[in-house]
């Protein structure tokens, strides 16, 4: 009886090892990386975001902060419907949240109409309605949120199968940010990671974007419109659950340097922005 029990236990260990090996080894044909949406399902994500802007001071290495903001929110993402072309229409609502805006505590607006966004399976944001209006004190941030620069939480999936270790490059036009030019996103499939209950494929990506933004004219000088130009570099790390096609967590770090050109001066402005997004319901 003991020998039979030990034999069964050894077989179970062998099967477990085979399953683990199958998950860890790259697929010979590669992986089809795509988001899978199911109508009616709601996912909760916790979004942590912080942003700092500063300008150089008169002294060497002096930094003068001009803007600081941070926010912690729980977002409900509900799949409303799937379109014939496999794009998904999502409703995104803020369930709870609070933050700091230049030291002032604020609570997130939980009564606002949900944003309606349409995403493609590769993460591209196709269209949007009812997004929060751009923050007049941080026009670049407002433009980024309205332009799809973060895609589906920073997901820029390939349109073809890829194997572990394989890289791909995509060009992305960012409305209101890049002008007539495009951003370049270089991504790489790193490997398998266990995140909570999920087996995920880890993706590392770097976005480089030229910035060209026309700033709103001031109330005093309606005929004078300043221009902001520079570069944005963002590093993304994403865990995509397989085979579920669900984003489990993402993180990003953006570094931006822009020059605000007015009639009589050019002012350099530096920004850093961090964002983390984690699925909180299974």
Residue frames as qw, qx, qy, qz and C-alpha x, y, z in Angstrom:
[[0.000, 0.886, 0.463, 0.000, 0.00, 0.00, 0.00],
 [0.314, -0.796, 0.111, 0.505, 2.85, 2.36, 0.90],
 [0.424, -0.146, 0.598, 0.664, 4.66, 1.53, -2.36],
 [0.232, 0.614, 0.662, 0.361, 1.51, 2.27, -4.37],
 [0.131, -0.935, -0.261, 0.201, 1.06, 5.59, -2.57],
 [0.382, -0.615, 0.331, 0.605, 4.68, 6.58, -3.20],
 [0.402, 0.161, 0.689, 0.582, 4.35, 5.55, -6.85],
 [0.120, 0.808, 0.549, 0.179, 1.21, 7.68, -7.28],
 [0.261, -0.887, -0.039, 0.380, 2.91, 10.61, -5.54],
 [0.437, -0.348, 0.502, 0.660, 5.93, 10.33, -7.88],
 [0.318, 0.458, 0.683, 0.471, 3.64, 10.28, -10.92],
 [0.038, -0.926, -0.371, 0.053, 1.90, 13.43, -9.69],
 [0.363, -0.732, 0.208, 0.537, 5.26, 15.16, -9.21],
 [0.437, -0.021, 0.640, 0.632, 6.30, 14.15, -12.71],
 [0.198, 0.702, 0.615, 0.300, 3.07, 15.49, -14.20],
 [0.180, -0.934, -0.165, 0.262, 3.48, 18.76, -12.30],
 [0.426, -0.506, 0.402, 0.633, 7.04, 19.10, -13.60],
 [0.380, 0.276, 0.688, 0.553, 5.88, 18.47, -17.16],
 [0.059, 0.872, 0.478, 0.091, 3.14, 21.10, -16.87],
 [0.297, -0.854, 0.061, 0.424, 5.59, 23.64, -15.42],
 [0.456, -0.239, 0.555, 0.654, 8.06, 22.91, -18.20],
 [0.306, 0.553, 0.661, 0.404, 5.36, 23.35, -20.81],
 [0.060, -0.953, -0.285, 0.083, 4.52, 26.77, -19.38],
 [0.398, -0.747, 0.236, 0.478, 8.13, 27.85, -19.17],
 [0.510, -0.054, 0.609, 0.605, 9.27, 26.78, -22.66],
 [0.258, 0.428, -0.189, -0.845, 8.68, 29.06, -25.64],
 [0.759, 0.416, 0.440, -0.241, 6.05, 27.92, -28.09],
 [0.543, -0.021, 0.593, 0.594, 7.52, 26.70, -31.38],
 [0.237, 0.617, 0.567, 0.490, 4.89, 28.66, -33.30],
 [0.091, 0.212, -0.149, 0.962, 4.94, 31.66, -30.98],
 [0.013, -0.497, -0.725, 0.477, 2.19, 33.27, -28.94],
 [0.009, 0.601, 0.464, 0.651, -0.75, 35.27, -30.21],
 [0.216, -0.273, -0.489, 0.800, -0.84, 38.18, -27.77],
 [0.182, -0.425, -0.394, -0.794, -4.23, 39.85, -27.65],
 [0.270, -0.031, 0.535, -0.800, -6.77, 41.19, -25.20],
 [0.238, -0.307, -0.877, -0.282, -9.87, 39.04, -24.81],
 [0.289, -0.077, 0.273, -0.914, -13.07, 40.80, -23.76],
 [0.120, -0.341, -0.931, -0.045, -16.28, 39.14, -22.53],
 [0.248, -0.485, -0.250, -0.801, -19.53, 41.15, -22.69],
 [0.658, -0.617, -0.282, -0.329, -21.01, 41.92, -19.29],
 [0.785, -0.251, -0.329, 0.460, -17.87, 41.22, -17.25],
 [0.102, -0.955, 0.091, -0.262, -16.52, 43.92, -14.93],
 [0.775, 0.024, -0.320, 0.544, -12.89, 44.12, -13.83],
 [0.323, -0.945, -0.037, 0.028, -11.64, 46.34, -11.01],
 [0.705, 0.327, -0.175, 0.604, -8.23, 47.96, -11.38],
 [0.420, -0.821, -0.115, 0.368, -6.32, 50.02, -8.84],
 [0.550, 0.652, 0.055, 0.519, -4.57, 52.91, -10.56],
 [0.502, -0.710, -0.051, 0.491, -1.74, 54.75, -8.79],
 [0.529, 0.652, 0.181, 0.512, -0.41, 57.81, -10.54],
 [0.389, -0.763, -0.066, 0.512, 2.03, 60.60, -9.68],
 [0.544, 0.658, 0.186, 0.487, 3.42, 63.51, -11.66],
 [0.423, -0.705, -0.029, 0.568, 6.09, 66.14, -10.95],
 [0.523, 0.725, 0.163, 0.418, 7.08, 69.11, -13.08],
 [0.484, -0.715, 0.008, 0.505, 10.06, 71.39, -12.50],
 [0.492, 0.839, -0.040, 0.230, 12.13, 74.08, -14.19],
 [0.711, 0.069, -0.259, 0.650, 15.86, 74.75, -13.78],
 [0.308, -0.901, -0.187, 0.244, 16.77, 77.43, -11.23],
 [0.250, 0.933, -0.242, 0.095, 19.43, 80.09, -11.50],
 [0.390, -0.652, 0.650, -0.029, 21.91, 78.01, -9.47],
 [0.347, 0.357, -0.838, -0.222, 23.73, 74.92, -10.78],
 [0.296, -0.118, -0.948, 0.008, 21.58, 71.75, -10.51],
 [0.242, 0.159, 0.510, -0.810, 18.78, 73.75, -8.86],
 [0.126, -0.342, -0.834, -0.414, 15.27, 72.44, -9.52],
 [0.274, 0.051, 0.307, -0.910, 12.18, 74.54, -8.88],
 [0.134, 0.342, 0.930, 0.014, 8.98, 72.48, -8.58],
 [0.252, 0.033, -0.159, -0.954, 6.04, 73.97, -10.43],
 [0.763, -0.082, -0.198, -0.609, 3.53, 71.14, -10.25],
 [0.012, 0.190, -0.959, 0.212, 3.01, 68.03, -8.08],
 [0.740, -0.060, -0.021, -0.670, 0.09, 65.65, -8.21],
 [0.067, 0.142, -0.987, 0.042, -0.70, 62.10, -7.13],
 [0.703, -0.052, -0.003, -0.710, -3.82, 59.98, -7.17],
 [0.081, -0.080, 0.990, -0.084, -4.95, 56.54, -6.04],
 [0.622, 0.125, -0.042, -0.772, -8.15, 55.27, -7.67],
 [0.419, 0.082, 0.904, -0.006, -10.19, 52.12, -8.09],
 [0.391, 0.322, -0.353, -0.787, -11.60, 51.93, -11.61],
 [0.659, 0.211, 0.691, -0.208, -14.44, 49.64, -12.71],
 [0.171, 0.377, -0.627, -0.660, -14.01, 48.48, -16.28],
 [0.644, 0.266, 0.642, -0.320, -17.16, 46.91, -17.75],
 [0.128, -0.060, 0.761, 0.634, -17.33, 45.34, -21.21],
 [0.493, 0.354, 0.236, -0.759, -20.50, 46.70, -22.81],
 [0.849, 0.438, 0.220, -0.199, -20.37, 44.94, -26.17],
 [0.515, -0.267, 0.617, 0.531, -18.11, 43.39, -28.79],
 [0.447, 0.645, -0.135, -0.604, -18.21, 44.89, -32.29],
 [0.924, 0.361, 0.096, -0.083, -18.18, 42.80, -35.51],
 [0.551, 0.688, -0.401, 0.249, -14.50, 43.72, -36.06],
 [0.787, -0.200, -0.479, 0.333, -13.68, 42.27, -32.57],
 [0.113, 0.390, -0.309, 0.860, -13.11, 45.70, -31.00],
 [0.376, -0.497, -0.743, 0.245, -14.62, 46.08, -27.54],
 [0.143, -0.673, -0.077, -0.722, -16.66, 48.97, -26.15],
 [0.519, -0.231, -0.656, 0.497, -15.89, 49.52, -22.48],
 [0.298, -0.857, -0.143, -0.396, -17.41, 51.64, -19.75],
 [0.586, 0.057, -0.489, 0.644, -14.83, 52.91, -17.24],
 [0.386, -0.807, -0.194, -0.404, -16.05, 54.41, -13.98],
 [0.208, 0.415, -0.612, 0.640, -14.19, 55.68, -10.91],
 [0.632, -0.484, -0.601, -0.066, -15.49, 53.78, -7.88],
 [0.535, -0.816, -0.093, 0.198, -13.29, 55.54, -5.34],
 [0.686, 0.320, -0.040, 0.653, -10.18, 57.65, -5.21],
 [0.267, -0.950, -0.060, 0.153, -8.32, 60.50, -3.63],
 [0.746, 0.273, 0.000, 0.607, -5.10, 62.39, -4.19],
 [0.328, -0.694, -0.059, 0.638, -3.01, 65.51, -3.83],
 [0.491, 0.700, 0.271, 0.442, -2.84, 68.41, -6.26],
 [0.263, 0.589, -0.239, 0.726, 0.01, 70.77, -5.33],
 [0.125, 0.107, -0.698, 0.697, -0.47, 69.80, -1.69],
 [0.534, -0.040, 0.169, -0.828, -4.25, 70.14, -1.71],
 [0.271, 0.067, 0.955, -0.100, -6.21, 66.98, -0.87],
 [0.549, 0.176, -0.208, -0.790, -9.01, 66.10, -3.26],
 [0.599, 0.086, 0.774, -0.188, -11.45, 63.25, -3.74],
 [0.068, -0.001, 0.773, 0.631, -12.08, 61.66, -7.11],
 [0.539, 0.139, 0.002, -0.831, -15.41, 62.41, -8.73],
 [0.191, 0.026, 0.981, 0.003, -17.41, 59.17, -8.41],
 [0.429, 0.563, 0.556, -0.435, -20.66, 60.63, -9.74],
 [0.207, 0.554, -0.412, -0.693, -19.39, 61.62, -13.19],
 [0.870, 0.364, 0.004, -0.332, -20.72, 59.89, -16.26],
 [0.795, -0.230, 0.485, 0.283, -18.59, 56.81, -17.08],
 [0.122, 0.618, -0.538, -0.560, -16.08, 57.18, -19.89],
 [0.886, 0.313, 0.316, -0.134, -16.90, 55.08, -22.96],
 [0.031, -0.683, 0.628, 0.371, -13.82, 53.78, -24.76],
 [0.935, 0.321, 0.025, -0.148, -13.39, 51.42, -27.69],
 [0.314, -0.646, 0.670, 0.189, -10.27, 49.25, -27.75],
 [0.751, 0.400, -0.476, -0.223, -8.83, 46.90, -30.35],
 [0.963, -0.251, -0.084, 0.044, -7.54, 43.46, -29.24],
 [0.721, 0.260, -0.217, 0.604, -3.95, 44.73, -29.66],
 [0.425, -0.495, -0.373, 0.660, -4.58, 47.51, -27.10],
 [0.155, 0.192, 0.238, 0.939, -5.09, 50.45, -29.46],
 [0.160, 0.540, 0.540, -0.625, -7.67, 52.98, -28.27],
 [0.274, 0.396, 0.669, 0.565, -10.00, 53.50, -31.24],
 [0.143, -0.606, -0.256, -0.740, -12.42, 56.08, -29.86],
 [0.269, -0.248, -0.683, 0.633, -13.62, 57.66, -26.62],
 [0.240, -0.677, -0.334, -0.610, -16.51, 59.60, -25.10],
 [0.574, -0.768, -0.124, -0.256, -16.96, 61.43, -21.78],
 [0.714, 0.034, -0.364, 0.597, -13.28, 61.43, -20.77],
 [0.349, -0.777, -0.254, 0.458, -12.46, 63.86, -17.93],
 [0.360, 0.922, 0.012, 0.143, -11.61, 67.26, -19.35],
 [0.685, 0.312, -0.272, 0.599, -7.94, 68.18, -19.65],
 [0.496, -0.699, -0.257, 0.447, -6.40, 69.78, -16.57],
 [0.302, 0.928, 0.037, 0.215, -5.69, 73.39, -17.53],
 [0.361, -0.847, 0.388, 0.030, -2.71, 73.43, -15.12],
 [0.467, -0.351, 0.767, 0.265, -1.12, 70.44, -16.86],
 [0.656, 0.519, -0.109, -0.538, -2.04, 70.56, -20.55],
 [0.306, 0.432, -0.830, -0.176, 0.46, 67.85, -21.50],
 [0.201, 0.007, 0.928, -0.314, -1.09, 65.39, -19.04],
 [0.566, 0.432, 0.380, -0.591, -4.57, 66.24, -20.28],
 [0.542, 0.563, -0.426, -0.456, -3.49, 65.76, -23.88],
 [0.111, 0.307, -0.945, -0.009, -1.86, 62.41, -23.11],
 [0.358, 0.167, 0.815, -0.423, -4.98, 61.08, -21.40],
 [0.589, 0.558, 0.240, -0.534, -7.18, 62.16, -24.30],
 [0.370, 0.648, -0.519, -0.417, -4.85, 60.99, -27.06],
 [0.990, 0.073, -0.045, -0.109, -4.50, 57.26, -26.40],
 [0.264, 0.729, -0.604, 0.184, -0.79, 57.60, -25.66],
 [0.384, -0.376, 0.779, -0.323, -1.11, 55.01, -22.93],
 [0.466, 0.035, -0.794, -0.389, -3.08, 52.70, -25.22],
 [0.778, -0.453, -0.330, -0.283, -4.83, 50.07, -23.03],
 [0.667, -0.725, 0.170, 0.039, -2.79, 50.86, -19.88],
 [0.113, -0.752, 0.605, 0.235, 0.41, 50.84, -21.93],
 [0.724, 0.045, 0.682, 0.093, -0.25, 47.75, -24.06],
 [0.409, 0.665, -0.359, -0.511, 1.10, 47.82, -27.62],
 [0.758, -0.071, 0.649, 0.005, 0.64, 44.22, -28.75],
 [0.047, -0.324, 0.701, 0.633, 1.93, 42.87, -32.07],
 [0.726, 0.301, -0.017, -0.618, -0.38, 41.87, -34.91],
 [0.746, 0.312, -0.581, -0.095, 1.58, 38.64, -35.45],
 [0.905, -0.400, -0.136, 0.050, 2.68, 35.75, -33.24],
 [0.156, 0.784, -0.516, 0.308, 5.87, 36.22, -31.23],
 [0.848, -0.126, -0.468, 0.215, 8.16, 33.89, -29.28],
 [0.577, -0.789, -0.026, 0.211, 9.84, 34.53, -25.95],
 [0.565, -0.381, 0.291, 0.672, 12.85, 36.75, -26.49],
 [0.375, 0.456, 0.525, 0.613, 11.42, 38.20, -29.71],
 [0.059, -0.474, -0.182, 0.860, 11.07, 41.96, -30.18],
 [0.298, 0.626, 0.611, 0.383, 8.74, 44.04, -32.34],
 [0.154, -0.216, -0.037, 0.963, 8.42, 47.70, -33.26],
 [0.150, 0.717, 0.668, 0.133, 5.29, 49.76, -33.78],
 [0.114, 0.179, 0.053, 0.976, 4.65, 53.33, -34.86],
 [0.127, -0.655, -0.712, 0.217, 1.94, 55.11, -32.88],
 [0.061, 0.490, 0.159, 0.855, 0.36, 58.46, -33.72],
 [0.266, -0.467, -0.649, 0.538, -0.60, 60.34, -30.55],
 [0.055, 0.782, 0.434, 0.445, -3.28, 62.95, -31.12],
 [0.263, -0.942, -0.058, -0.202, -2.36, 66.37, -29.78],
 [0.679, -0.631, 0.269, 0.261, 1.18, 65.29, -28.84],
 [0.656, -0.153, 0.506, 0.539, 3.29, 64.25, -31.82],
 [0.250, 0.612, -0.208, -0.721, 1.87, 66.61, -34.43],
 [0.768, 0.463, -0.253, -0.364, 2.32, 65.05, -37.87],
 [0.269, 0.477, -0.831, 0.097, 5.02, 62.69, -36.60],
 [0.871, -0.254, -0.350, -0.235, 4.69, 59.32, -34.82],
 [0.490, -0.640, 0.556, -0.203, 5.99, 57.76, -31.63],
 [0.613, 0.321, -0.720, -0.056, 8.11, 54.62, -31.82],
 [0.748, -0.440, 0.345, -0.357, 7.35, 51.74, -29.43],
 [0.473, 0.403, -0.783, 0.019, 9.96, 48.97, -29.10],
 [0.789, -0.353, 0.244, -0.440, 8.59, 45.93, -27.25],
 [0.346, 0.359, -0.867, 0.027, 9.99, 42.55, -26.24],
 [0.866, -0.320, -0.212, -0.320, 8.36, 39.38, -24.90],
 [0.104, -0.670, 0.666, -0.312, 10.44, 38.57, -21.80],
 [0.315, 0.079, -0.943, 0.076, 8.98, 35.32, -20.47],
 [0.568, -0.511, -0.598, -0.243, 6.56, 33.65, -18.09],
 [0.011, 0.260, -0.564, 0.783, 5.76, 35.02, -14.61],
 [0.346, -0.504, -0.792, 0.016, 3.32, 33.81, -11.97],
 [0.090, -0.238, 0.177, -0.951, 1.25, 36.75, -10.71],
 [0.591, -0.080, 0.376, -0.710, -1.28, 35.77, -8.06],
 [0.764, 0.142, 0.593, -0.212, -3.50, 33.06, -9.53],
 [0.687, 0.701, 0.032, -0.189, -2.42, 33.73, -13.10],
 [0.701, -0.096, 0.411, 0.575, 0.29, 32.52, -15.45],
 [0.261, 0.919, 0.088, -0.280, 1.32, 35.66, -17.34],
 [0.720, 0.329, 0.151, 0.592, 3.62, 36.63, -20.17],
 [0.302, -0.764, -0.076, 0.565, 5.77, 39.62, -19.24],
 [0.530, 0.665, 0.269, 0.451, 6.22, 42.34, -21.87],
 [0.384, -0.585, -0.021, 0.714, 8.76, 45.16, -21.69],
 [0.430, 0.709, 0.395, 0.394, 8.30, 48.21, -23.92],
 [0.318, -0.446, -0.031, 0.836, 9.93, 51.59, -24.48],
 [0.326, 0.816, 0.451, 0.158, 8.04, 54.46, -26.14],
 [0.349, -0.304, 0.099, 0.881, 9.87, 57.45, -27.61],
 [0.243, 0.775, 0.567, 0.137, 7.69, 60.30, -28.81],
 [0.242, 0.183, 0.057, 0.951, 8.34, 63.76, -30.22],
 [0.050, -0.684, -0.612, 0.394, 6.15, 66.41, -28.61],
 [0.089, 0.138, 0.241, 0.957, 4.60, 69.36, -30.38],
 [0.116, -0.649, -0.733, 0.169, 1.68, 70.99, -28.57],
 [0.023, 0.501, 0.146, 0.853, -0.01, 74.32, -29.17],
 [0.187, -0.317, -0.685, 0.629, -0.89, 75.83, -25.78],
 [0.023, 0.813, 0.573, 0.106, -4.16, 77.74, -25.32],
 [0.220, 0.527, -0.025, 0.821, -3.83, 81.51, -25.69],
 [0.218, -0.289, -0.611, 0.704, -4.06, 83.44, -22.43],
 [0.051, 0.813, 0.576, -0.071, -7.02, 85.68, -21.66],
 [0.167, -0.799, 0.051, 0.576, -4.71, 88.73, -21.73],
 [0.051, 0.537, -0.592, -0.599, -3.08, 87.86, -25.06],
 [0.788, 0.292, 0.464, -0.280, -5.63, 86.06, -27.19],
 [0.651, 0.717, -0.202, -0.146, -3.58, 86.58, -30.33],
 [0.126, 0.647, -0.743, 0.114, -0.44, 85.02, -28.86],
 [0.969, -0.129, -0.023, -0.210, -0.33, 81.20, -28.75],
 [0.243, -0.674, 0.697, 0.011, 2.70, 79.58, -27.14],
 [0.853, 0.265, -0.416, -0.171, 4.16, 76.31, -28.41],
 [0.611, -0.548, 0.560, -0.113, 5.59, 73.40, -26.46],
 [0.831, 0.416, -0.360, -0.085, 7.99, 70.97, -28.10],
 [0.280, -0.617, 0.712, -0.181, 10.36, 68.27, -26.84],
 [0.536, 0.160, -0.815, -0.150, 10.52, 64.51, -26.28],
 [0.734, -0.366, 0.303, -0.485, 8.79, 61.93, -24.10],
 [0.424, 0.282, -0.860, 0.014, 10.35, 58.59, -23.12],
 [0.733, -0.306, 0.254, -0.552, 8.18, 56.01, -21.34],
 [0.201, 0.254, -0.946, 0.032, 9.14, 52.55, -20.09],
 [0.778, -0.167, -0.014, -0.605, 6.29, 50.03, -19.70],
 [0.058, 0.180, -0.977, 0.099, 6.18, 46.63, -18.01],
 [0.703, -0.026, -0.067, -0.707, 3.04, 44.54, -18.51],
 [0.204, -0.096, 0.968, -0.107, 1.83, 41.12, -17.36],
 [0.622, 0.116, -0.309, -0.710, -0.74, 39.55, -19.69],
 [0.623, -0.114, 0.716, -0.294, -2.58, 36.48, -18.35],
 [0.466, 0.302, -0.679, -0.480, -2.56, 33.57, -20.76],
 [0.205, 0.279, 0.666, 0.661, -4.76, 32.13, -22.15],
 [0.019, 0.706, 0.615, -0.351, -7.33, 34.49, -20.55],
 [0.321, 0.523, 0.303, 0.729, -6.08, 37.59, -22.39],
 [0.342, -0.897, -0.272, -0.069, -6.47, 39.79, -19.28],
 [0.301, 0.618, -0.366, 0.627, -4.07, 42.51, -18.19],
 [0.688, -0.483, -0.489, 0.233, -3.11, 41.65, -14.60],
 [0.369, -0.808, -0.060, 0.455, -0.77, 44.54, -13.92],
 [0.575, 0.626, 0.077, 0.520, 1.13, 47.29, -15.71],
 [0.414, -0.747, -0.067, 0.516, 3.61, 49.92, -14.65],
 [0.547, 0.662, 0.157, 0.488, 5.12, 52.86, -16.48],
 [0.421, -0.655, -0.039, 0.626, 7.68, 55.59, -15.89],
 [0.475, 0.764, 0.268, 0.345, 7.71, 58.63, -18.17],
 [0.430, -0.500, 0.036, 0.751, 10.43, 61.23, -18.49],
 [0.376, 0.794, 0.399, 0.262, 9.57, 64.35, -20.45],
 [0.316, -0.457, 0.026, 0.831, 11.55, 67.44, -21.34],
 [0.335, 0.744, 0.502, 0.287, 9.82, 70.18, -23.27],
 [0.275, -0.139, 0.002, 0.951, 10.59, 73.75, -24.23],
 [0.150, 0.799, 0.555, -0.174, 7.81, 76.32, -24.02],
 [0.366, 0.096, 0.284, 0.881, 8.39, 78.87, -26.76],
 [0.081, 0.838, 0.449, -0.300, 6.69, 82.22, -26.35],
 [0.410, 0.888, 0.093, 0.187, 7.17, 85.49, -28.20],
 [0.031, 0.897, -0.362, 0.251, 10.09, 86.65, -26.06],
 [0.308, -0.566, 0.735, -0.209, 11.50, 83.54, -24.35],
 [0.761, 0.088, -0.619, -0.171, 12.06, 79.79, -24.34],
 [0.491, -0.522, 0.515, -0.470, 11.46, 78.01, -21.01],
 [0.439, 0.157, -0.883, -0.051, 12.62, 74.42, -20.40],
 [0.693, -0.310, 0.254, -0.599, 10.19, 72.24, -18.43],
 [0.248, 0.228, -0.941, 0.038, 10.93, 68.77, -17.04],
 [0.761, -0.216, 0.096, -0.604, 8.24, 66.26, -16.08],
 [0.137, 0.170, -0.974, 0.050, 8.30, 62.78, -14.60],
 [0.722, -0.114, 0.014, -0.682, 5.22, 60.61, -14.36],
 [0.001, 0.158, -0.982, 0.104, 4.75, 57.20, -12.76],
 [0.719, -0.039, -0.078, -0.689, 1.73, 54.97, -13.20],
 [0.034, -0.133, 0.986, -0.098, 0.83, 51.56, -11.80],
 [0.690, -0.002, -0.141, -0.710, -2.29, 49.56, -12.63],
 [0.012, 0.168, -0.974, 0.148, -3.22, 46.27, -10.93],
 [0.588, -0.282, -0.581, -0.487, -6.23, 43.98, -11.24],
 [0.185, -0.291, 0.656, -0.671, -7.86, 43.76, -7.78],
 [0.776, 0.032, 0.394, -0.491, -10.69, 41.31, -8.46],
 [0.149, -0.264, 0.910, 0.282, -10.30, 37.79, -9.86]]
